[in-house]
Amino acid sequence: MFRELSTDTVYAYPNAALLGNTACLRALSDSRADTGWGGSTAVYVHVPFCASLCQFCGFAKSTDLRREVLNRFVDQICAEIDLTAAQLHFTGRRISALYFGGGTASVLTPAMIERILTKLTDTFRFEADAEMTFEGECRSLSRRGYLEEVRNFGFRRVSFGVQTMDETFREILNLKPSVADLGLLRGRAEALFDEVCIDFIYGWPGLGRGHLAADIRALLDVIAPTSIELFRFEKLEASPKFLQCLYETGLRDLDTATLLAQYADAQKCFVEAGLPQVSYSKFSRDGHSLNYDESYSAHFYGFDNANVLGFGRGAQSFVDGRMWSFGLQEHEHAQLLQQGVLPIGIFATYRRDEREAVSWPRRGHIGADVVARYRDPEYPARLQALLRAGYIMRNEDAYQLTERGWLWVPNLLHYLMPRTQRRHFRRDELQGLIEGRHEASSDPAALMPLVRMRGQYKAVYV
Ligand code: SF4
């Protein structure tokens, strides 16, 4: 059924076209919340700053870490929280999970983190056992006393990137921390937090299965992680200049067969090393993953009707059938906040159960009752086709992925979307441009149309 692995990862569903602030705000206030779902709500704080830029990363971020810039950012987050609570009527909403991510949340000082936490707890009602996650970067997390401060704020889960252990590739990717420092940080964090998760990437251009096997061996030996988030290298997210360097060096993208084999190899290695698979991308030693299925992925991918309220430029919110994003340009975002207006740049509505009906392959299973409630007329036929082709199977009260299905999760997400949404997720044109350019020219200036075009897509894809 699927021949090529989708080059595009669906990070969050649904998506929508840019509407602009006024149209978004009008649409948001005109729309009716689909309430009474009983799903929990998380808060996500997006900190779009990094000390240095990793070449593969497409997240919105800046390297301007001056104290006044970061303080202004914290002021803006507090204003967003106030305006969202007041204008969208969320004051006092019950919150069951909190995530600080980015970018790099660890560029913030403890005093800045405390200001945001105080604003959040003054505005919303946090459950006593709310899961709190802090995503950072090795060098800033390793500052003296920093991890302890983060733990004292109540964060119980911490995560940071390793990506690859290969020193040459680390240099090419501009990954600054040494492998030894990453191992030390993992050990120190493990003593303080209930879960310490590291990010790891496979599918680097030109690096085959043998290379990945060696990379994973080094990861397990030196870092010995207890939780791993496994991602595939996404060339549509990488910097065009970096791609050009790779291609000029003669490295080429891996084909679908190699990518599928690498995912299966990684799956096998992690499971054999005592890290069972928790979801499409997560592997975790027993007892070392918080209620990930019920919490982190539930909120971001919409399982069990969970909601997420996002703050920070680029953050998305999915609450009670309405999705919006603070996706405007930086100056416009700041200006609107000063005027007391929510800087919303993207808006969409979705129906009850739709997010979960599309995203469930990430978790690997979905209740038959959820499927029965979902009302897209084309959906049952799609599930039947997947059953016939052996990607999924059905037991008494659930559908679940087969071994084959786990390999094709990116394609399954696209396949299960309603037609009207699929067009927002197609970037074939962009892909063609990347491939065409590196053949046609070695002049970085020739890549500018791509950079601009990617900028537009990023606005939709934040
Ligand atoms: S991978 Fe993390 S640290 Fe690196 S640029 Fe992206 S957000 Fe920043």
Residues whose N, C-alpha, C, O or C-beta is under 5 A from the ligand:
A	BS01	SF4	C50 S52 L53 C54 C57 F59 G102 G103 T104 E137
